[in-house]
Amino acid sequence: MYQPKTMNLALPAQFSLPKNTFALGVTLAILSNVMFAMVYAYGKWLPPLTGTAVFLWRMVMMWGCLVILISTLGKWEFVLGGLSRVKGVRGWAWLLAPTPILASQLWLFVYAPLNGHGVAVSMGYFLFPLVMVLVGFVMGERLTRLQWLAVACAGVGVGMEIVRTGRVSWATFWVCLAYPIFYVMRRRQNIPALTGLFVDLSIIAPICLVALCFHESAMSAVIGSPVMIFKVIGLGLISVLSQQANLEANRLLPTSLFGLLGYLEPALLFVLAITVLGGAFEWQMLTSFGLIWVGIICLLIQGVAKRWGFK
């Protein structure tokens, strides 16, 4: 769309950032979402591994790459310092409580695309921010009219999908309902995101390594092939770099802009699901998905309006 050259696109004073910092933040946010999408489709390049086998290898390699990254960046003091506020058995139990939720989501993220649930998972990621709006309301946040409209559109869209098919995929519900629980718990724990990720992977990865030892076909398919070894290392590396880029973008950008750029991920997942991954998409789904997208657009408009100071 044509824009007059005289249009003022400067950031409001409260969001002013050095140009280099702003550009780096936007670049990292976009790159992180692109890399998340690459992980989503990565299992397609790892035959004969099943979705669960890909998950097991991803967790082991992701933990190893994370340890190397933390060491390279000299972040151990920061990561371990975040654990100093965890006190006693009850504190550690509270810290580890969300870990199974994250493990299940990381498993579903690579399992679903290889087992015909790619579109359903992308729908879950579209619904996730809308569910977070409702979670905010339950926790006492005041919703705007646009936010209520977004929730209503998404609700009607999900209802239409249930009427059309008689059900909505369990994968959709697991993403949009379980992930908010994880994020709310992590927010209340008030520990650095990198520390939380290290703790989660330090619990998940050893369990996955043990599982691999008993999964002879998954182990031999990789260990017996230098190409497969390279591929699973690449999977772990991309996974860690995407997380680190996401954390850095969150640090560099205003929260509202970072949130808006986050909508790129479900869009990429949806496109990959129906193209590269061969997910089923029927034209009748356009109405229900369209209403969910209208809800997302409402949230985008709300975010832009808030960022630029409009009411």
C-alpha positions as a LaTeX table, in Angstrom:
\begin{tabular}{lrrr}
\hline
Residue & $x$ (\AA) & $y$ (\AA) & $z$ (\AA) \\
\hline
Met1 & 0.00 & 0.00 & 0.00 \\
Tyr2 & 1.30 & 3.47 & $-0.93$ \\
Gln3 & 2.33 & 5.69 & 1.96 \\
Pro4 & 3.19 & 9.39 & 1.59 \\
Lys5 & 6.86 & 10.05 & 2.09 \\
Thr6 & 6.02 & 12.68 & 4.69 \\
Met7 & 4.25 & 10.17 & 6.96 \\
Asn8 & 5.82 & 10.17 & 10.42 \\
Leu9 & 6.75 & 6.62 & 11.36 \\
Ala10 & 8.90 & 7.51 & 14.37 \\
Leu11 & 8.45 & 5.54 & 17.55 \\
Pro12 & 6.57 & 7.26 & 20.37 \\
Ala13 & 8.85 & 8.67 & 23.05 \\
Gln14 & 8.07 & 5.90 & 25.51 \\
Phe15 & 9.20 & 3.30 & 22.96 \\
Ser16 & 12.20 & 5.15 & 21.56 \\
Leu17 & 15.14 & 2.86 & 20.92 \\
Pro18 & 18.50 & 3.33 & 19.22 \\
Lys19 & 18.06 & 2.47 & 15.55 \\
Asn20 & 20.61 & $-0.33$ & 15.69 \\
Thr21 & 18.99 & $-1.86$ & 18.77 \\
Phe22 & 15.51 & $-1.64$ & 17.26 \\
Ala23 & 16.62 & $-3.18$ & 13.95 \\
Leu24 & 18.51 & $-5.95$ & 15.74 \\
Gly25 & 15.50 & $-6.74$ & 17.93 \\
Val26 & 13.13 & $-6.97$ & 14.95 \\
Thr27 & 15.62 & $-9.10$ & 13.01 \\
Leu28 & 16.08 & $-11.50$ & 15.93 \\
Ala29 & 12.32 & $-11.77$ & 16.48 \\
Ile30 & 11.73 & $-12.65$ & 12.83 \\
Leu31 & 14.67 & $-15.08$ & 12.75 \\
Ser32 & 13.48 & $-16.84$ & 15.90 \\
Asn33 & 10.03 & $-17.41$ & 14.40 \\
Val34 & 11.53 & $-18.67$ & 11.13 \\
Met35 & 13.77 & $-21.08$ & 13.06 \\
Phe36 & 10.81 & $-22.30$ & 15.14 \\
Ala37 & 9.06 & $-23.07$ & 11.85 \\
Met38 & 12.16 & $-24.90$ & 10.62 \\
Val39 & 12.08 & $-27.12$ & 13.71 \\
Tyr40 & 8.39 & $-27.80$ & 13.02 \\
Ala41 & 9.21 & $-29.24$ & 9.60 \\
Tyr42 & 12.61 & $-30.71$ & 10.53 \\
Gly43 & 11.27 & $-34.20$ & 11.20 \\
Lys44 & 10.44 & $-34.47$ & 7.51 \\
Trp45 & 14.19 & $-34.58$ & 6.86 \\
Leu46 & 14.92 & $-37.28$ & 9.45 \\
Pro47 & 13.52 & $-40.53$ & 8.07 \\
Pro48 & 13.20 & $-43.22$ & 9.33 \\
Leu49 & 12.83 & $-41.58$ & 12.76 \\
Thr50 & 9.29 & $-41.37$ & 14.15 \\
Gly51 & 7.92 & $-38.18$ & 15.70 \\
Thr52 & 8.68 & $-39.43$ & 19.20 \\
Ala53 & 12.22 & $-40.46$ & 18.21 \\
Val54 & 12.81 & $-36.99$ & 16.74 \\
Phe55 & 11.64 & $-35.50$ & 20.05 \\
Leu56 & 14.04 & $-37.69$ & 22.06 \\
Trp57 & 17.02 & $-36.72$ & 19.92 \\
Arg58 & 15.99 & $-33.07$ & 19.89 \\
Met59 & 15.92 & $-32.85$ & 23.69 \\
Val60 & 19.32 & $-34.51$ & 24.11 \\
Met61 & 20.98 & $-32.37$ & 21.44 \\
Met62 & 19.19 & $-29.22$ & 22.55 \\
Trp63 & 20.50 & $-29.64$ & 26.10 \\
Gly64 & 24.05 & $-30.20$ & 24.83 \\
Cys65 & 23.89 & $-27.16$ & 22.54 \\
Leu66 & 22.42 & $-25.05$ & 25.35 \\
Val67 & 25.29 & $-25.95$ & 27.68 \\
Ile68 & 27.79 & $-25.00$ & 24.95 \\
Leu69 & 25.94 & $-21.72$ & 24.28 \\
Ile70 & 25.81 & $-20.75$ & 27.97 \\
Ser71 & 29.54 & $-21.53$ & 28.31 \\
Thr72 & 30.42 & $-19.59$ & 25.14 \\
Leu73 & 28.44 & $-16.53$ & 26.27 \\
Gly74 & 29.77 & $-16.75$ & 29.83 \\
Lys75 & 26.24 & $-16.87$ & 31.25 \\
Trp76 & 26.66 & $-19.55$ & 33.92 \\
Glu77 & 26.69 & $-17.04$ & 36.78 \\
Phe78 & 23.47 & $-15.51$ & 35.43 \\
Val79 & 21.77 & $-18.88$ & 34.86 \\
Leu80 & 22.72 & $-20.38$ & 38.22 \\
Gly81 & 22.13 & $-17.09$ & 40.03 \\
Gly82 & 18.50 & $-17.29$ & 39.01 \\
Leu83 & 18.20 & $-20.47$ & 41.08 \\
Ser84 & 19.39 & $-18.77$ & 44.28 \\
Arg85 & 15.86 & $-17.56$ & 44.99 \\
Val86 & 14.52 & $-21.16$ & 44.98 \\
Lys87 & 14.26 & $-22.25$ & 48.62 \\
Gly88 & 13.57 & $-25.69$ & 50.05 \\
Val89 & 11.82 & $-28.77$ & 48.72 \\
Arg90 & 8.57 & $-26.90$ & 48.21 \\
Gly91 & 10.35 & $-24.22$ & 46.16 \\
Trp92 & 11.98 & $-26.81$ & 43.90 \\
Ala93 & 8.72 & $-28.71$ & 43.53 \\
Trp94 & 7.02 & $-25.47$ & 42.46 \\
Leu95 & 9.86 & $-24.71$ & 40.02 \\
Leu96 & 9.66 & $-28.15$ & 38.39 \\
Ala97 & 5.86 & $-28.36$ & 38.29 \\
Pro98 & 5.53 & $-26.81$ & 34.78 \\
Thr99 & 8.31 & $-28.97$ & 33.27 \\
Pro100 & 6.02 & $-31.87$ & 32.25 \\
Ile101 & 3.77 & $-29.39$ & 30.42 \\
Leu102 & 6.72 & $-28.03$ & 28.45 \\
Ala103 & 7.95 & $-31.56$ & 27.70 \\
Ser104 & 4.55 & $-32.51$ & 26.30 \\
Gln105 & 4.44 & $-29.37$ & 24.15 \\
Leu106 & 7.94 & $-29.95$ & 22.78 \\
Trp107 & 6.98 & $-33.54$ & 21.98 \\
Leu108 & 3.76 & $-32.48$ & 20.24 \\
Phe109 & 5.61 & $-29.81$ & 18.24 \\
Val110 & 7.66 & $-32.44$ & 16.38 \\
Tyr111 & 5.23 & $-35.36$ & 16.63 \\
Ala112 & 2.17 & $-33.63$ & 15.16 \\
Pro113 & 3.61 & $-32.61$ & 11.76 \\
Leu114 & 4.67 & $-36.20$ & 11.06 \\
Asn115 & 1.35 & $-37.71$ & 12.14 \\
Gly116 & $-1.30$ & $-35.65$ & 10.38 \\
His117 & $-1.89$ & $-33.09$ & 13.13 \\
Gly118 & 0.09 & $-30.21$ & 11.61 \\
Val119 & $-2.91$ & $-27.98$ & 10.81 \\
Ala120 & $-4.49$ & $-28.74$ & 14.21 \\
Val121 & $-1.35$ & $-27.66$ & 16.07 \\
Ser122 & $-1.07$ & $-24.46$ & 14.03 \\
Met123 & $-4.70$ & $-23.73$ & 14.96 \\
Gly124 & $-3.74$ & $-24.21$ & 18.61 \\
Tyr125 & $-0.96$ & $-21.66$ & 18.26 \\
Phe126 & $-3.39$ & $-19.21$ & 16.65 \\
Leu127 & $-5.77$ & $-19.68$ & 19.60 \\
Phe128 & $-3.01$ & $-19.46$ & 22.22 \\
Pro129 & $-2.81$ & $-15.62$ & 22.40 \\
Leu130 & $-6.60$ & $-15.43$ & 22.51 \\
Val131 & $-6.70$ & $-17.85$ & 25.44 \\
Met132 & $-3.99$ & $-15.77$ & 27.13 \\
Val133 & $-6.32$ & $-12.77$ & 26.85 \\
Leu134 & $-8.98$ & $-14.74$ & 28.75 \\
Val135 & $-6.39$ & $-15.84$ & 31.31 \\
Gly136 & $-5.50$ & $-12.19$ & 31.83 \\
Phe137 & $-9.17$ & $-11.40$ & 32.43 \\
Val138 & $-9.46$ & $-14.20$ & 35.00 \\
Met139 & $-6.35$ & $-12.82$ & 36.73 \\
Gly140 & $-7.94$ & $-9.38$ & 36.99 \\
Glu141 & $-6.84$ & $-7.59$ & 33.81 \\
Arg142 & $-9.40$ & $-5.33$ & 32.16 \\
Leu143 & $-10.19$ & $-6.23$ & 28.54 \\
Thr144 & $-10.92$ & $-3.72$ & 25.80 \\
Arg145 & $-13.81$ & $-4.03$ & 23.36 \\
Leu146 & $-11.44$ & $-5.22$ & 20.64 \\
Gln147 & $-10.09$ & $-7.93$ & 22.91 \\
Trp148 & $-13.62$ & $-9.11$ & 23.73 \\
Leu149 & $-14.42$ & $-9.07$ & 20.00 \\
Ala150 & $-11.29$ & $-11.14$ & 19.33 \\
Val151 & $-12.29$ & $-13.74$ & 21.93 \\
Ala152 & $-15.87$ & $-13.84$ & 20.61 \\
Cys153 & $-14.75$ & $-14.36$ & 17.00 \\
Ala154 & $-12.38$ & $-17.14$ & 18.01 \\
Gly155 & $-15.06$ & $-18.78$ & 20.13 \\
Val156 & $-17.54$ & $-18.76$ & 17.25 \\
Gly157 & $-14.84$ & $-20.12$ & 14.92 \\
Val158 & $-14.06$ & $-23.02$ & 17.24 \\
Gly159 & $-17.78$ & $-23.67$ & 17.69 \\
Met160 & $-18.30$ & $-23.82$ & 13.93 \\
Glu161 & $-15.42$ & $-26.27$ & 13.57 \\
Ile162 & $-16.96$ & $-28.50$ & 16.25 \\
Val163 & $-20.32$ & $-28.40$ & 14.45 \\
Arg164 & $-18.66$ & $-29.14$ & 11.08 \\
Thr165 & $-16.51$ & $-32.06$ & 12.20 \\
Gly166 & $-18.18$ & $-33.13$ & 15.43 \\
Arg167 & $-14.95$ & $-32.43$ & 17.31 \\
Val168 & $-11.86$ & $-30.26$ & 17.52 \\
Ser169 & $-8.49$ & $-32.00$ & 17.52 \\
Trp170 & $-6.99$ & $-32.85$ & 20.89 \\
Ala171 & $-3.74$ & $-31.33$ & 19.57 \\
Thr172 & $-5.42$ & $-27.94$ & 19.16 \\
Phe173 & $-6.79$ & $-27.96$ & 22.70 \\
Trp174 & $-3.55$ & $-29.21$ & 24.23 \\
Val175 & $-1.57$ & $-26.32$ & 22.73 \\
Cys176 & $-4.01$ & $-23.50$ & 23.48 \\
Leu177 & $-5.06$ & $-24.70$ & 26.95 \\
Ala178 & $-1.89$ & $-26.25$ & 28.42 \\
Tyr179 & 0.67 & $-23.66$ & 27.27 \\
Pro180 & $-1.05$ & $-20.78$ & 29.13 \\
Ile181 & $-0.76$ & $-22.80$ & 32.36 \\
Phe182 & 2.98 & $-23.18$ & 31.75 \\
Tyr183 & 3.50 & $-19.47$ & 31.04 \\
Val184 & 1.44 & $-18.31$ & 34.02 \\
Met185 & 3.35 & $-20.62$ & 36.37 \\
Arg186 & 6.72 & $-19.52$ & 35.00 \\
Arg187 & 5.73 & $-15.84$ & 35.30 \\
Arg188 & 4.73 & $-16.29$ & 38.95 \\
Gln189 & 8.00 & $-18.09$ & 39.68 \\
Asn190 & 9.83 & $-14.95$ & 38.53 \\
Ile191 & 13.03 & $-16.63$ & 37.37 \\
Pro192 & 15.00 & $-15.68$ & 34.22 \\
Ala193 & 13.73 & $-17.39$ & 31.07 \\
Leu194 & 17.17 & $-18.83$ & 30.27 \\
Thr195 & 17.40 & $-20.30$ & 33.77 \\
Gly196 & 13.97 & $-21.85$ & 33.40 \\
Leu197 & 14.88 & $-23.35$ & 30.03 \\
Phe198 & 18.12 & $-24.81$ & 31.43 \\
Val199 & 16.28 & $-26.38$ & 34.37 \\
Asp200 & 13.57 & $-27.83$ & 32.14 \\
Leu201 & 16.03 & $-29.35$ & 29.68 \\
Ser202 & 18.22 & $-30.66$ & 32.50 \\
Ile203 & 15.23 & $-32.70$ & 33.66 \\
Ile204 & 13.86 & $-33.68$ & 30.25 \\
Ala205 & 17.12 & $-34.51$ & 28.41 \\
Pro206 & 18.42 & $-37.29$ & 30.74 \\
Ile207 & 15.02 & $-39.00$ & 30.63 \\
Cys208 & 15.09 & $-38.80$ & 26.83 \\
Leu209 & 18.64 & $-40.18$ & 26.74 \\
Val210 & 17.57 & $-43.19$ & 28.82 \\
Ala211 & 14.56 & $-43.68$ & 26.53 \\
Leu212 & 16.87 & $-43.62$ & 23.49 \\
Cys213 & 19.02 & $-46.35$ & 25.02 \\
Phe214 & 15.94 & $-48.59$ & 25.05 \\
His215 & 14.81 & $-47.42$ & 21.60 \\
Glu216 & 17.22 & $-49.48$ & 19.52 \\
Ser217 & 15.93 & $-48.45$ & 16.08 \\
Ala218 & 16.06 & $-44.72$ & 16.92 \\
Met219 & 19.57 & $-45.05$ & 18.33 \\
Ser220 & 21.01 & $-47.16$ & 15.50 \\
Ala221 & 19.42 & $-45.00$ & 12.78 \\
Val222 & 21.47 & $-42.03$ & 14.00 \\
Ile223 & 24.65 & $-43.54$ & 15.45 \\
Gly224 & 25.21 & $-45.63$ & 12.31 \\
Ser225 & 24.99 & $-42.65$ & 9.95 \\
Pro226 & 27.31 & $-39.60$ & 9.98 \\
Val227 & 24.68 & $-37.69$ & 7.98 \\
Met228 & 22.01 & $-38.40$ & 10.59 \\
Ile229 & 24.38 & $-37.39$ & 13.40 \\
Phe230 & 24.94 & $-34.07$ & 11.62 \\
Lys231 & 21.19 & $-33.64$ & 11.16 \\
Val232 & 20.24 & $-34.23$ & 14.80 \\
Ile233 & 23.03 & $-31.89$ & 15.95 \\
Gly234 & 21.59 & $-29.32$ & 13.55 \\
Leu235 & 18.15 & $-29.86$ & 15.09 \\
Gly236 & 19.50 & $-29.17$ & 18.57 \\
Leu237 & 21.47 & $-26.15$ & 17.39 \\
Ile238 & 18.51 & $-24.56$ & 15.59 \\
Ser239 & 16.31 & $-25.22$ & 18.62 \\
Val240 & 18.70 & $-23.46$ & 21.00 \\
Leu241 & 19.46 & $-20.56$ & 18.64 \\
Ser242 & 15.75 & $-19.96$ & 18.09 \\
Gln243 & 15.18 & $-19.80$ & 21.85 \\
Gln244 & 18.16 & $-17.50$ & 22.40 \\
Ala245 & 17.12 & $-15.19$ & 19.55 \\
Asn246 & 13.61 & $-15.07$ & 21.00 \\
Leu247 & 14.90 & $-14.17$ & 24.47 \\
Glu248 & 17.18 & $-11.46$ & 23.07 \\
Ala249 & 14.39 & $-9.99$ & 20.94 \\
Asn250 & 12.16 & $-9.89$ & 24.02 \\
Arg251 & 14.89 & $-7.97$ & 25.85 \\
Leu252 & 15.54 & $-5.48$ & 23.03 \\
Leu253 & 11.99 & $-4.68$ & 21.88 \\
Pro254 & 8.96 & $-3.08$ & 23.52 \\
Thr255 & 6.68 & $-5.81$ & 24.84 \\
Ser256 & 3.82 & $-4.84$ & 22.52 \\
Leu257 & 5.96 & $-4.99$ & 19.37 \\
Phe258 & 7.54 & $-8.26$ & 20.46 \\
Gly259 & 4.06 & $-9.71$ & 20.96 \\
Leu260 & 2.91 & $-8.57$ & 17.53 \\
Leu261 & 5.89 & $-10.18$ & 15.81 \\
Gly262 & 5.09 & $-13.40$ & 17.67 \\
Tyr263 & 2.02 & $-13.90$ & 15.47 \\
Leu264 & 4.39 & $-14.72$ & 12.61 \\
Glu265 & 5.07 & $-18.20$ & 14.07 \\
Pro266 & 1.55 & $-19.70$ & 13.82 \\
Ala267 & 1.20 & $-18.24$ & 10.32 \\
Leu268 & 4.41 & $-19.99$ & 9.24 \\
Leu269 & 3.34 & $-23.23$ & 10.94 \\
Phe270 & 0.02 & $-23.17$ & 9.11 \\
Val271 & 1.64 & $-22.59$ & 5.71 \\
Leu272 & 4.16 & $-25.38$ & 6.31 \\
Ala273 & 1.44 & $-27.74$ & 7.53 \\
Ile274 & $-0.56$ & $-27.53$ & 4.29 \\
Thr275 & 2.39 & $-27.31$ & 1.88 \\
Val276 & 5.61 & $-29.02$ & 2.97 \\
Leu277 & 3.96 & $-31.39$ & 5.47 \\
Gly278 & 0.92 & $-32.24$ & 3.37 \\
Gly279 & $-1.64$ & $-31.50$ & 6.08 \\
Ala280 & $-5.32$ & $-31.82$ & 5.17 \\
Phe281 & $-7.14$ & $-28.54$ & 4.57 \\
Glu282 & $-10.73$ & $-28.36$ & 3.37 \\
Trp283 & $-12.32$ & $-25.25$ & 1.92 \\
Gln284 & $-15.10$ & $-25.50$ & 4.52 \\
Met285 & $-12.43$ & $-24.80$ & 7.14 \\
Leu286 & $-11.98$ & $-21.28$ & 5.77 \\
Thr287 & $-14.99$ & $-19.96$ & 7.70 \\
Ser288 & $-13.94$ & $-21.29$ & 11.10 \\
Phe289 & $-10.25$ & $-20.49$ & 10.56 \\
Gly290 & $-11.26$ & $-17.13$ & 9.09 \\
Leu291 & $-13.07$ & $-16.16$ & 12.30 \\
Ile292 & $-10.04$ & $-17.15$ & 14.35 \\
Trp293 & $-7.85$ & $-15.03$ & 12.06 \\
Val294 & $-10.30$ & $-12.12$ & 12.50 \\
Gly295 & $-9.76$ & $-12.51$ & 16.23 \\
Ile296 & $-5.99$ & $-12.40$ & 15.73 \\
Ile297 & $-6.35$ & $-9.29$ & 13.54 \\
Cys298 & $-8.36$ & $-7.64$ & 16.33 \\
Leu299 & $-5.50$ & $-8.32$ & 18.74 \\
Leu300 & $-3.01$ & $-6.96$ & 16.20 \\
Ile301 & $-5.06$ & $-3.77$ & 15.83 \\
Gln302 & $-5.29$ & $-3.51$ & 19.61 \\
Gly303 & $-1.52$ & $-3.93$ & 19.92 \\
Val304 & $-0.77$ & $-1.37$ & 17.22 \\
Ala305 & $-3.23$ & 1.11 & 18.73 \\
Lys306 & $-1.67$ & 0.69 & 22.17 \\
Arg307 & 1.85 & 1.00 & 20.78 \\
Trp308 & 1.10 & 4.22 & 18.92 \\
Gly309 & $-0.95$ & 5.75 & 21.70 \\
Phe310 & $-4.41$ & 5.53 & 20.09 \\
Lys311 & $-7.55$ & 4.79 & 22.11 \\
\hline
\end{tabular}
